[in-house]
């Protein structure tokens, strides 16, 4: 399970004195999902750190340079691969969720929370 001390195992994690920092809301959401899945025992924190390290290494091997804004893209890619490996979502379900999120984001006024249709239905149903 993840605990605050385990975050020290991620030396590239963007942080300040108070902890992790995020440039965009999706980064915080991806971060929280990985923490929660580890906390629930879906994967061990060491498994998570290995998956993230593999994503970063693969990007370097492809010649992608870290411009300081790629860390959470690697985080998200590692998360998606673990979700698939653990069969939490099928590739079709993952693609559908990504499409739904992109559509909701496109149709959300700047500064307002992005609400997926299923979230909206749950609140109004």
Backbone as a ProteinNet text record, in pm:
[ID]
protein_1_A
[PRIMARY]
XXXXXXXXXXXXXXXXXXXXXXXXXXXXXXXXXXXXXXXXXXXXXXXXXXXXXXXXXXXXXXXXXXXXXXXXXXXXXXXXXXXXXXXXXXXXXXXXXXXXXXXXXXXXXXXXXXXXXXXXXXXXX
[TERTIARY]
83.1	0	87.3	35.5	110.1	93.6	201.3	194.7	286.7	278.1	358.5	507.5	560.3	701.1	736.5	640	663.7	684.6	631.3	648.6	795.2	875.3	1018.2	1085.1	1018.8	1071.9	1054.4	990.5	966.9	1042.6	1172.4	1253.5	1218.5	1155.9	1121.7	986.4	914.8	783.2	791.5	719.6	719.2	660.6	735.6	689.8	750.9	689.8	746.4	752.7	773.7	786.5	660.6	544.9	418.4	380.2	450.3	419	409.7	340.3	330	263.1	305.9	244.6	196.4	92.3	28	5.6	32.6	11.2	-133.9	-198.2	-335.3	-413.8	-545.1	-631.7	-618.4	-603.8	-595	-473.8	-366.6	-248.2	-279.8	-350.5	-389.9	-483.2	-572	-665.2	-592.2	-499.1	-421.2	-338.1	-279.9	-202.5	-290.8	-407.4	-498.7	-546.3	-570.7	-615.2	-507.7	-383.1	-275.1	-260.4	-265.9	-255.6	-369.2	-491.2	-607.7	-604.7	-567.2	-560.5	-454.7	-345	-243	-294.3	-359.8	-414	-514.2	-590.2	-690.3	-629.1	-498.9	-431.7	-440.6	-483.6	-492.5	-352.8	-256.4	-116.5	-30.8	83.6	177.5	244.6	284.8	350.3	480.3	549.4	672.5	639.7	525.4	481.2	451.7	386.5	357.3	486.1	580.6	707.1	780.6	776.4	841.5	772.7	639.2	565.1	595.2	599.4	629.8	773	866	1006	1019.3	945.8	949.5	897.4	792.5	738.7	840.6	904.7	1004.5	1123.2	1167.7	1279.1	1242.1	1119.9	1076.2	1073.9	1029.8	1028.7	1171.2	1262.2	1402.6	1458.1	1424	1472.3	1417.9	1298.1	1240.3	1300.1	1386.5	1448.8	1366.1	1262.5	1179.5	1253.2	1261.9	1332.1	1234.2	1275.5	1192.9	1202.3	1091	1084.9	1029.3	1016.1	959.7	808.7	746.7	600.6	552.4	642.7	607	582.2	620.4	615.2	476.9	372.2	239.1	182.6	237.6	200.3	251.4	373.5	427.8	345.8	309.8	229.2	98.7	31	-95.8	-77.8	27	52.3	76.8	154	179.4	49.6	-32.1	-160.2	-250.8	-258.9	-342.1	-293.4	-163.3	-109.1	-136.5	-125.1	-155.5	-304.8	-389.3	-534.2	-566.1	-501.3	-523.2	-466.5	-345.5	-281.2	-360.4	-424.7	-504.1	-648	-677.7	-811.6	-919.4	-885.4	-984.7	-1081.7	-1031.3	-1112.2	-1062	-1151.6	-1109.3	-1053.9	-977.6	-930.5	-1046.4	-1157.7	-1272.8	-1331.8	-1340.7	-1393	-1301	-1171	-1075.3	-1086.4	-1094.3	-1108.4	-1237.9	-1346	-1474.4	-1467.2	-1402.2	-1388.7	-1302.4	-1193.9	-1108.5	-1186.7	-1266.3	-1347.2	-1451.6	-1518.3	-1619.6	-1557.1	-1437.9	-1369.9	-1334.4	-1277.1	-1237.9	-1360.3	-1470.9	-1593.6	-1646.7	-1648	-1696.7	-1607	-1476.1	-1383.5	-1405.3	-1428.1	-1449.4	-1575.7	-1674.7	-1802.9	-1822.3	-1712.9	-1719.8	-1656.9	-1728.4	-1678.5	-1553.5	-1454.4	-1329.6	-1358.8	-1291	-1306	-1415.6	-1498.7	-1605	-1557.4	-1608.6	-1569.8	-1620.1	-1538.4	-1578.8	-1663.2	-1781.2	-1873.7	-1904.4	-1875.2	-1911.7	-2060.4	-2121.1	-2265	-2306.8	-2227.9	-2266.9	-2260.1	-2168.8	-2162.4	-2284.6	-2320.7	-2436.7	-2562.2	-2574.9	-2692.1	-2703.5	-2590.8	-2592.6	-2638.3	-2603.8	-2642.1	-2786.5	-2840.4	-2976.4	-3075.3	-3023.4	-3111.8	-3152
-118.5	0	124.5	229.4	355.3	430.5	487	580.5	695.7	807	923.7	894.2	804.4	770.4	702.3	629.6	562	661	782.6	881.2	918.7	896.7	923.4	827.4	718.4	622.8	673.3	788.5	848.4	980.7	975.5	1096.9	1203.5	1167.9	1266	1332.1	1288.8	1342.7	1493.5	1574.3	1718.4	1748.3	1820	1848	1976.4	2024.2	2134.2	2087.7	2178.7	2139.4	2073.9	2104.1	2049.3	1916.7	1876.1	1750.1	1766.1	1674.1	1678.1	1806.6	1852	1968.7	1929.1	1995.2	1961.2	2087.9	2078.5	2191.6	2195.6	2078.2	2069.4	1970.5	1986.1	1902.5	1754.3	1720.5	1578.7	1513.4	1588.6	1532.7	1489	1573.7	1540	1420.1	1412.2	1299.4	1169.1	1172	1051.4	1009.6	1107.2	1080.9	1012.8	1070.4	1017	876.4	850.9	717.1	612.5	644.2	548.3	524.1	630	615.7	528.6	557.8	483.9	337.2	309.6	169.6	92.6	157.5	91.6	71.4	172.8	162.9	48.3	26.7	-81.3	-218.5	-221.1	-348.3	-400.1	-316.6	-359.6	-388.1	-307.6	-332.8	-280.2	-341.2	-296.9	-168.9	-87.6	37.6	11.2	-95.4	-128.9	-162.9	-227.8	-258.2	-128.3	-34.3	95.6	169.2	174.7	244.9	181.8	50.6	-18.3	16.1	20.8	54.4	197.4	289.1	428.6	441.7	375.3	378.5	323.1	216.7	158	256.3	330.1	430.9	540.8	587.1	693.7	643.1	520.5	462	442.9	399.5	380	512.6	617.8	750.8	795.8	774.3	809.4	728.2	599.4	512.2	556.3	614.7	666.2	801.5	854.3	983.1	1102.1	1077.3	1187.4	1256.8	1386.4	1463.6	1513.8	1510.1	1561.5	1713	1775.6	1921.4	1977.5	1890.6	1933.3	1921.1	1883.2	1873.1	1733.8	1637.8	1504.1	1402.9	1435.8	1338.6	1275.2	1355.1	1298.3	1231.3	1262	1185.1	1041.8	1028.8	895.3	828.2	904.4	854.1	795.1	872	827.2	703.9	701.2	584	459.8	474.4	361	315.5	409.4	376.5	301.7	350.1	282.8	140.5	120.7	-13.2	-105.8	-55.8	-139.8	-172.8	-77.2	-101.4	-211.6	-206.5	-310.8	-444.5	-443	-567.5	-635.1	-555.6	-609.2	-637.4	-614.2	-637.5	-560.5	-439.8	-355.1	-295.6	-269.5	-223	-292.9	-320.8	-374.1	-258.3	-288.5	-179.6	-95.2	-158.9	-84.3	7.9	-43.5	39.5	157.9	133.1	241	345.3	300.8	393.8	474.3	408.2	477.6	583	551	648.3	766.7	738.6	847.8	938.3	877.9	955.7	1038.4	977.1	1048.3	1166.4	1144.5	1251.4	1365.8	1332	1434.8	1513.7	1443.2	1509.3	1601.8	1552.8	1635.5	1757.8	1739.3	1851.6	1955.4	1908	1999	2082.9	2026.6	2095.2	2156.6	2175.9	2236.1	2374.6	2469.9	2606.5	2611	2688.3	2700.4	2740.1	2672.5	2703.2	2625	2554	2472.7	2329.3	2254.1	2113.1	2034.2	1941.6	1853.5	1742	1724	1621.7	1526.7	1399.5	1297.8	1272.4	1229	1204.7	1109.9	1005.5	909.8	973.7	1071.1	1143.6	1233.5	1299.9	1390	1309.2	1191.3	1106.1	1058.9	1026	977.9	1086	1211.4	1322.1	1362.4	1344.9	1386.7	1271.6	1146.9	1029.9	990.1
0	0	0	-59.4	-64.6	66.4	110.9	222.5	188.7	260.9	225.2	214.8	293.9	285.9	155.2	97.4	-29.6	-143.7	-130.8	-236.5	-253.3	-150.3	-161.3	-258.8	-291.2	-388.6	-531.5	-547.3	-678.5	-685.4	-709.4	-701.1	-804.5	-915	-1017.4	-993.4	-889.8	-859.6	-836.1	-917.4	-893.8	-755.3	-673.9	-537.7	-485.8	-379.1	-302.4	-157.5	-64	76.3	133.1	73.2	122.8	58.8	-47	-113.4	-263.2	-329.5	-475.7	-524.6	-642.3	-705.6	-844.1	-890	-1016.1	-1098	-1227.4	-1316.6	-1365.6	-1370.3	-1419.3	-1333.8	-1334.7	-1251.1	-1285.5	-1413.3	-1451.2	-1387.1	-1365	-1301.7	-1159	-1086	-948.7	-947	-1044.3	-1049.9	-1080.1	-1173.6	-1204.6	-1083.8	-1016.3	-895.1	-790.4	-766.5	-665	-700.6	-828.2	-868.8	-839.2	-870.4	-843.5	-693.9	-615.3	-469.6	-416.8	-461.7	-412.1	-455.3	-578.9	-623.3	-544.8	-514.7	-432.8	-289.9	-236.9	-100.7	-89.6	-195.3	-196.5	-224.3	-252.5	-275.9	-417.5	-511.3	-650.4	-704.7	-662.8	-694.4	-580.1	-563.1	-459.6	-505.3	-410.3	-444.7	-521.6	-489.4	-562.4	-708.1	-730.7	-866.7	-942.1	-871.8	-931.8	-969	-876.3	-901.2	-1018.9	-1031.3	-1142.7	-1274.8	-1274.7	-1397	-1440.7	-1346.4	-1378.2	-1429.4	-1364.6	-1408.7	-1549.4	-1580.2	-1713.7	-1818.6	-1785.3	-1878.7	-1904.4	-1800.3	-1815.6	-1897.6	-1869.4	-1944.3	-2091.3	-2119	-2256.9	-2332.2	-2266.4	-2330	-2362.7	-2269.4	-2294.5	-2409.5	-2415.4	-2522.3	-2659	-2659.9	-2784.9	-2822.2	-2736.1	-2762.4	-2718.6	-2638.8	-2589	-2475.2	-2484.7	-2383.5	-2278.3	-2154.3	-2045.1	-2046.2	-2077.6	-2081.8	-1951.2	-1852.7	-1725.4	-1719.4	-1830.3	-1832.1	-1872.1	-1868.8	-1916.2	-1804.5	-1682.7	-1574.6	-1559.8	-1554	-1532.4	-1657.6	-1774.2	-1893.3	-1877.5	-1824.3	-1796.4	-1685.7	-1585.8	-1473.8	-1528.7	-1615.4	-1670.8	-1758.2	-1840	-1925.3	-1839.9	-1732.8	-1643.3	-1578	-1536.8	-1473.5	-1571.2	-1694.1	-1793.1	-1819.1	-1825.2	-1849.1	-1731.1	-1609.4	-1493.2	-1487.1	-1519	-1520.7	-1621.2	-1737.2	-1838.2	-1792	-1736.1	-1691.3	-1580.1	-1497.3	-1386.6	-1428.7	-1555.7	-1612.3	-1536.4	-1492.6	-1425.7	-1526.8	-1646.3	-1758.4	-1883.9	-1974.5	-2104.1	-2186.2	-2291	-2377.6	-2432	-2465.1	-2516.4	-2409.1	-2284.8	-2175.8	-2147.7	-2149.1	-2126.6	-2236.8	-2362.1	-2474.5	-2463.2	-2422.8	-2407.6	-2298.1	-2187.9	-2078.6	-2120.4	-2192.8	-2240.6	-2335.8	-2424.1	-2517.4	-2441.9	-2345.1	-2267.3	-2192.8	-2136.4	-2063.9	-2159.5	-2275.2	-2372.5	-2419.4	-2444.3	-2487.1	-2378.3	-2253.8	-2142.9	-2123.9	-2134.1	-2117.8	-2227	-2349.3	-2462.1	-2444.8	-2376.4	-2360.8	-2222.4	-2151.2	-2018	-2021.9	-1969.5	-1961.6	-1873.9	-1917.1	-1842.3	-1697.4	-1605.5	-1463.6	-1394	-1470.7	-1411.5	-1402.4	-1306	-1295.9	-1416.2	-1460.9	-1570.2	-1510.7	-1567.4	-1517.9	-1632.5	-1611.4	-1709.9	-1701.5	-1810.7	-1812.2	-1700.6	-1676.1	-1572.4	-1434.4	-1415.2	-1288.6	-1274.4	-1382.7	-1382.3	-1355.9	-1422.2	-1403.8	-1259.3	-1197.1	-1058.7	-963.3	-994.2	-906.4	-923.3	-1045	-1070.8	-1066.9	-1074.9	-1082.4	-952.1
[MASK]
+++++++++++++++++++++++++++++++++++++++++++++++++++++++++++++++++++++++++++++++++++++++++++++++++++++++++++++++++++++++++++++

